[in-house]
Amino acid sequence: MPHILKNKNLEVHIDLPTENYNFSRFDWTGKIVKLIFNNIPLSGTEITNCDNEHQYGKGFYNEFGIDTALGFAETKVGDWFHKIGIGLLKKEGAEYLFNKNYKIKPADFNIETDLDKILIICKSDFVNGYSYILTKEIKLQGNSFIINYNLKNTGDNVIITDEYVHNFTAINNDLIGSNYVLKFPFKLQPKLFNETVNPENKVEIKQNEITFNDIPNDQFFFSNLSGHRATQAKWELTNLNCNISICETGSFETKKVNLWGWKHVISPELFFQFSVEPGQSQEWTRTYHLS
């Protein structure tokens, strides 16, 4: 059963760390599986037809270290490395693959709940000079929910990583098409993107917004939409049919903004890149506002 935060306009459904999703990619602390605003659903799923939905993303799942997990390079094949927010993964090859199903030793999790918030604490083992305590608070505030992060480095090595939320978004379960507009607070210059996957040319890049001329049957992907320039961490998605918008704002500047989607879901991603010295902590916040 998910833990539900609810007020008169907003519902946030959260699976607890060891419930349901048990794969080795997304952070287990505060798995937001469903978002409802004024009785309208705003969350989608990564895959619509699959044998095991608990191996794939949904709602507002986040991930640490998509390109390389903490301590992976220093770990020998057969030994264990950290995946922040999950626990220890067993190294099976020379290359880290975020979508590989690694064997897992879960971290220790503690949970505190209140009417309008939930606090989840993830405490890791000490392995290869690395250890940490991740504290995540998810809190309702009017028509918004706020995710507060604190990552404390309790090991001997510097923690260098990044974090993002995949934001599997679909407003009112509408398919992605001309009824959606996605806006950013910076100029979009496709020549500066790292990668463009738009096989059907149904995704249209405009000055500071992305629209669709039809429903995309194939997956689309754009990396580094800001062209590696530091920019405000923000996006806003509007469904023109039901006139509902969702906006994410980070407490940080970002140099990496990605976008992935399919016909049933759209996922803008704001990356936060940081390092934490031993004995120090890094705090940041993501705020989602519904209107």
C-alpha positions as CSV (number, residue, x, y, z in Angstrom):
1,M,0.0,0.0,0.0
2,P,1.4,3.4,-0.9
3,H,1.7,6.2,1.6
4,I,-0.7,9.0,0.5
5,L,-0.1,12.7,1.2
6,K,-3.4,14.6,0.5
7,N,-5.0,18.0,0.8
8,K,-8.1,19.5,-0.8
9,N,-6.5,19.7,-4.3
10,L,-3.5,17.5,-4.4
11,E,-2.7,13.8,-3.8
12,V,0.8,12.3,-3.9
13,H,1.1,8.5,-3.7
14,I,4.5,7.2,-2.5
15,D,5.7,3.6,-2.4
16,L,8.0,2.9,0.6
17,P,11.6,1.8,-0.1
18,T,11.1,-2.0,-0.1
19,E,7.6,-1.9,-1.8
20,N,7.0,-2.7,-5.4
21,Y,9.8,-1.2,-7.5
22,N,12.9,-3.3,-6.7
23,F,15.2,-2.7,-9.7
24,S,18.8,-1.3,-9.5
25,R,18.3,2.0,-11.3
26,F,15.9,4.4,-9.5
27,D,16.3,5.7,-6.0
28,W,14.1,3.7,-3.5
29,T,13.6,6.7,-1.1
30,G,10.3,8.4,-1.8
31,K,9.1,6.6,-5.0
32,I,6.4,8.9,-6.1
33,V,4.1,6.6,-8.2
34,K,1.1,8.8,-8.7
35,L,0.1,12.4,-8.7
36,I,-3.5,13.7,-8.8
37,F,-4.5,17.3,-9.0
38,N,-8.2,18.3,-8.7
39,N,-9.1,14.7,-9.5
40,I,-7.0,14.7,-12.7
41,P,-4.0,12.3,-12.9
42,L,-0.7,13.8,-14.0
43,S,1.7,10.8,-13.8
44,G,2.5,8.2,-16.3
45,T,4.7,5.1,-16.7
46,E,7.9,4.3,-18.6
47,I,6.5,1.2,-20.3
48,T,2.8,0.4,-20.9
49,N,3.0,-3.3,-21.7
50,C,5.5,-5.3,-19.6
51,D,5.8,-8.5,-17.7
52,N,7.0,-6.8,-14.5
53,E,6.1,-3.1,-14.0
54,H,8.2,-3.0,-10.8
55,Q,11.4,-3.1,-12.9
56,Y,10.5,0.2,-14.8
57,G,10.0,3.8,-13.9
58,K,6.7,5.5,-13.2
59,G,5.5,8.8,-11.6
60,F,8.3,10.9,-10.4
61,Y,11.2,8.5,-9.8
62,N,14.7,10.0,-9.4
63,E,18.2,8.5,-10.0
64,F,21.7,9.2,-8.8
65,G,24.6,8.6,-11.2
66,I,23.0,7.5,-14.4
67,D,26.4,7.5,-16.2
68,T,28.5,5.9,-13.5
69,A,27.5,4.7,-10.0
70,L,29.5,5.8,-6.9
71,G,32.8,3.9,-6.7
72,F,32.2,1.7,-9.8
73,A,35.5,2.4,-11.4
74,E,37.5,1.4,-8.3
75,T,35.5,-1.8,-7.7
76,K,36.8,-5.1,-8.9
77,V,34.4,-7.4,-10.9
78,G,32.6,-9.6,-8.3
79,D,32.8,-6.9,-5.6
80,W,30.2,-4.4,-4.5
81,F,29.7,-0.7,-5.4
82,H,27.2,1.9,-4.2
83,K,24.0,3.0,-6.0
84,I,22.8,6.0,-3.9
85,G,19.3,5.5,-2.5
86,I,19.3,1.8,-3.2
87,G,22.2,0.0,-1.6
88,L,25.1,-2.0,-2.9
89,L,25.2,-3.5,-6.5
90,K,27.4,-6.4,-7.5
91,K,29.9,-5.5,-10.3
92,E,29.6,-7.9,-13.3
93,G,31.6,-6.2,-16.0
94,A,33.9,-3.3,-16.9
95,E,31.1,-0.9,-18.0
96,Y,28.4,0.5,-15.8
97,L,24.9,0.2,-17.4
98,F,22.1,2.0,-15.7
99,N,19.5,-0.4,-17.2
100,K,21.2,-3.6,-16.2
101,N,19.6,-5.7,-13.5
102,Y,22.4,-5.9,-10.9
103,K,22.3,-8.0,-7.8
104,I,21.4,-5.8,-4.8
105,K,22.2,-5.6,-1.1
106,P,19.7,-3.0,0.1
107,A,20.7,-0.1,2.3
108,D,19.1,0.5,5.7
109,F,15.9,2.6,5.5
110,N,14.0,4.5,8.2
111,I,10.7,6.2,7.7
112,E,8.8,9.0,9.5
113,T,5.3,10.1,8.5
114,D,3.0,13.0,9.2
115,L,-0.2,14.3,7.7
116,D,1.4,16.5,5.0
117,K,4.9,15.0,4.7
118,I,7.1,11.9,4.8
119,L,10.7,11.6,5.7
120,I,12.8,8.7,4.4
121,I,16.4,8.2,5.6
122,C,18.8,5.9,3.7
123,K,22.0,4.8,5.4
124,S,24.7,3.0,3.4
125,D,27.4,0.5,4.4
126,F,31.0,1.6,4.3
127,V,32.5,0.1,1.1
128,N,35.6,1.1,-0.8
129,G,36.0,4.3,1.1
130,Y,32.5,5.5,0.5
131,S,29.5,5.8,2.7
132,Y,26.6,8.3,3.0
133,I,23.3,9.1,4.6
134,L,20.6,10.3,2.2
135,T,17.6,12.1,3.8
136,K,14.6,12.9,1.6
137,E,11.5,14.8,2.7
138,I,8.4,15.0,0.5
139,K,6.0,17.7,1.7
140,L,2.7,19.1,0.5
141,Q,2.3,22.9,0.4
142,G,-0.9,24.2,-1.1
143,N,-1.0,23.3,-4.8
144,S,2.7,22.2,-4.7
145,F,4.8,19.4,-3.4
146,I,8.4,19.9,-2.4
147,I,11.2,17.3,-2.3
148,N,14.0,18.3,0.1
149,Y,17.3,16.4,-0.2
150,N,20.2,16.1,2.1
151,L,23.2,13.9,1.2
152,K,25.8,13.6,4.0
153,N,29.2,12.1,3.1
154,T,30.1,9.8,6.0
155,G,33.0,8.1,4.1
156,D,36.6,8.9,3.4
157,N,36.3,9.7,-0.3
158,V,34.8,12.7,-2.1
159,I,31.3,11.9,-3.5
160,I,31.0,13.2,-7.0
161,T,27.7,12.4,-8.7
162,D,24.5,13.9,-10.2
163,E,20.8,13.4,-9.5
164,Y,17.7,14.0,-11.6
165,V,14.0,13.1,-11.6
166,H,12.7,11.3,-14.7
167,N,9.3,12.9,-14.4
168,F,7.1,10.4,-16.2
169,T,4.3,12.8,-16.9
170,A,1.0,12.5,-18.7
171,I,-1.8,14.9,-17.9
172,N,-5.3,13.4,-17.7
173,N,-3.8,10.2,-19.3
174,D,-3.8,12.1,-22.7
175,L,-1.5,10.9,-25.3
176,I,1.4,13.2,-26.2
177,G,0.5,15.4,-29.2
178,S,-0.6,18.9,-30.2
179,N,-2.5,19.3,-26.9
180,Y,0.9,19.6,-25.0
181,V,3.3,22.6,-24.7
182,L,6.6,22.2,-22.8
183,K,8.4,25.5,-21.9
184,F,11.9,26.2,-20.7
185,P,13.4,29.4,-19.3
186,F,16.2,29.5,-21.9
187,K,16.6,29.6,-25.6
188,L,16.6,26.3,-27.4
189,Q,19.3,25.9,-30.0
190,P,19.3,22.5,-31.6
191,K,22.8,22.8,-33.0
192,L,24.1,22.8,-29.4
193,F,22.2,19.7,-28.3
194,N,24.4,16.6,-27.7
195,E,21.9,14.2,-29.2
196,T,18.7,14.4,-31.1
197,V,16.4,11.4,-31.7
198,N,13.3,12.5,-33.5
199,P,12.7,9.8,-36.1
200,E,9.2,10.9,-37.1
201,N,9.9,14.7,-36.9
202,K,6.8,15.0,-34.7
203,V,8.6,17.0,-32.0
204,E,9.0,20.6,-32.9
205,I,11.7,22.8,-31.3
206,K,10.8,26.4,-31.0
207,Q,12.5,29.4,-29.3
208,N,11.9,28.3,-25.8
209,E,9.2,25.7,-26.1
210,I,8.6,22.2,-27.5
211,T,5.4,21.2,-29.2
212,F,4.1,18.3,-31.2
213,N,2.5,18.1,-34.7
214,D,1.2,14.6,-34.1
215,I,1.3,11.7,-31.6
216,P,4.8,10.2,-31.7
217,N,4.7,6.4,-32.2
218,D,8.4,6.1,-31.7
219,Q,10.5,7.2,-28.7
220,F,12.1,10.6,-28.9
221,F,15.1,11.9,-27.0
222,F,17.1,15.2,-26.8
223,S,20.2,15.6,-24.5
224,N,21.7,18.8,-23.1
225,L,18.9,21.1,-24.3
226,S,20.7,24.1,-22.7
227,G,23.8,23.4,-24.7
228,H,25.9,23.0,-21.5
229,R,25.1,26.5,-20.4
230,A,24.3,27.1,-16.8
231,T,20.6,28.0,-16.6
232,Q,17.7,28.1,-14.2
233,A,16.5,24.6,-13.4
234,K,12.9,24.8,-14.5
235,W,10.3,23.4,-17.0
236,E,6.5,23.8,-17.3
237,L,4.2,21.4,-19.1
238,T,0.7,22.4,-20.1
239,N,-2.2,20.3,-21.4
240,L,-4.2,22.7,-23.5
241,N,-7.3,20.4,-23.6
242,C,-7.9,20.5,-19.8
243,N,-5.9,23.7,-19.1
244,I,-3.7,22.1,-16.4
245,S,0.0,22.8,-16.0
246,I,2.8,21.3,-13.9
247,C,6.0,23.1,-13.3
248,E,9.2,21.8,-11.7
249,T,11.8,24.3,-10.2
250,G,15.1,23.3,-8.7
251,S,17.0,25.3,-6.1
252,F,20.1,25.0,-8.2
253,E,21.4,26.0,-11.6
254,T,21.8,23.2,-14.2
255,K,24.1,22.6,-17.1
256,K,22.3,19.5,-18.3
257,V,18.6,19.2,-19.3
258,N,17.4,16.1,-21.1
259,L,14.0,15.2,-22.6
260,W,12.7,11.7,-23.3
261,G,9.2,10.6,-24.3
262,W,6.9,8.4,-26.2
263,K,3.3,8.6,-27.3
264,H,2.0,7.9,-23.7
265,V,4.4,10.0,-21.6
266,I,6.9,12.9,-21.6
267,S,9.9,13.2,-19.3
268,P,11.8,16.5,-18.9
269,E,14.9,16.0,-16.7
270,L,16.8,18.6,-14.7
271,F,20.2,17.3,-13.6
272,F,22.0,18.5,-10.5
273,Q,25.7,17.9,-10.6
274,F,27.6,18.2,-7.3
275,S,30.5,17.0,-5.1
276,V,30.5,16.4,-1.3
277,E,33.7,16.3,0.8
278,P,34.0,13.8,3.6
279,G,32.1,15.0,6.7
280,Q,30.1,17.6,4.6
281,S,26.6,17.6,3.3
282,Q,24.8,18.8,0.2
283,E,21.3,20.1,0.3
284,W,18.9,20.9,-2.6
285,T,15.2,21.1,-3.3
286,R,12.8,20.4,-6.2
287,T,9.4,22.1,-6.1
288,Y,6.5,21.0,-8.2
289,H,3.6,23.4,-8.7
290,L,0.2,22.5,-10.2
291,S,-2.2,25.1,-11.7
